[in-house]
Amino acid sequence: MLNSLDLPTEPSKTRVVVAMSGGVDSSVVAALLKREGYDVIGITLQLYDHGAAAHRKGACCAGQDIYDARRVAEAIGIPHYVLDYEARFREAVIDRFTQSYLAGETPIPCVECNRSIKFRDLLETAKELGGDVLATGHYVASRALPDGRRALHRAADPDRDQSYFLYATTPEQLDFLRFPLGELPKEQTRELAREFGLTVAEKADSQDICFVTQGRYSDVIERLKPGAVQGGEIVHIDGRVLGRHEGIIHYTVGQRKGLGLSVGEPLYVVRLDAKEARVVVGPREALATRLIRVTDVNWLGDVLIEALGEKGMEVAVRVRSTREPRPAILRSTGTHTTVELLSAEDGVSPGQACVIYESDAPRARVLGGGTIARTMAEAAPAAA
């Protein structure tokens, strides 16, 4: 008989390390597993510590959140440890975020945090503590496959599904990870928090990028890389110079407001040219993307991705966390991986993630994903 975590041991003989961020979700995970009789240990990571972020509503992994996680651990009666990961987080997440923005990309630091900190470094720490699994409060589902491997699926609550941010989880990591909230709606999680009497039951969810204290990415970049931001020209796709800007880090693909242009027509940021320090603008139709080149692919499918070839396979992809998966064709030759969207998407930006699903169904399996490296308006001609 398997326990609720799909392990062949009694809960009391199963050690579960829970990543506790200080929020309601991970706190409920710890309390649920403790109630089920598991040997639970709570771990909280201190990822950064700079002034306003420590008490900012919607932040995580600093100041008040560490205190909240400790209080929950004491209330439910589990050991709790705080690990200082500031140096690792700075190198793996914040520095990469900065370099990516300076290169004209729009990065997603949450993906890199999960890939490089939580599911790599923290996972190894959990094993060192004798953990049988590492559990988190993410809204994503993990299910056992017939061959013993585990598959990643979209969460039951579509409004809370976090699969977009977890596509980089490797098969080996999935085998050790558990996501107890994947089958629950968010409101039920809060009800459980109230039932357990947790002080964080009504705590606001974390939001935006945790280390950006005032919601201005450019401030962080300019502080970390003084002098690296260069001004340049704002250029129309037809070659006209329309104005100047104070740094491409202040713009994102698809942006319309804040361009400071008066040309008698609505214009959008179409492309950021870091090499020439140019912001390229154009009409809305210039944002349409049909073909995406993807790099740093993490593959969770059952067949080798290289075996797809030019013929490819039908999938669904998500190019922004706020968008639903759309039908597409995935092709991979071993030297490059491309996604052909069956209908054009606007505002697809290099640096964002392209997450691949088995279909566009609500509980679809995650097949992997990668970083958007290049976008094109037209799809490539079909192979003969």
Salt bridges, closest charged atoms under 4 A:
ASP6 OD2 - ARG150 NH1 3.07
ASP25 OD1 - LYS186 NZ 2.77
ASP39 OD2 - ARG15 NE 2.89
ASP65 OD1 - LYS203 NZ 2.81
ASP68 OD2 - LYS203 NZ 2.72
ASP95 OD1 - ARG90 NE 3.02
GLU112 OE2 - ARG96 NH1 3.24
GLU112 OE1 - ARG115 NH2 3.27
ASP121 OD2 - ARG88 NH1 3.58
ASP121 OD1 - ARG120 NE 3.16
ASP147 OD2 - ARG149 NE 2.68
ASP161 OD2 - ARG154 NE 3.44
ASP161 OD2 - ARG318 NH1 2.96
GLU183 OE1 - ARG363 NH2 2.87
GLU187 OE2 - ARG194 NH1 3.23
GLU195 OE2 - ARG35 NH1 2.68
GLU202 OE2 - ARG194 NE 2.63
ASP205 OD2 - ARG160 NH1 2.65
ASP205 OD1 - LYS186 NZ 2.78
ASP205 OD1 - ARG190 NH2 3.15
ASP219 OD2 - ARG216 NE 2.95
GLU222 OE2 - HIS250 NE2 3.79
GLU233 OE1 - ARG278 NE 3.48
ASP238 OD1 - HIS236 ND1 3.09
ASP238 OD2 - ARG240 NE 2.84
GLU265 OE2 - ARG240 NH2 3.96
ASP302 OD1 - ARG149 NH2 2.77
ASP302 OD1 - ARG365 NH2 3.00
GLU324 OE1 - ARG154 NH2 3.18
GLU340 OE2 - ARG290 NH2 3.63
GLU340 OE1 - ARG331 NH1 2.76
GLU345 OE1 - ARG323 NH1 2.90
GLU345 OE2 - ARG326 NH1 3.55
ASP346 OD2 - ARG284 NH2 3.29
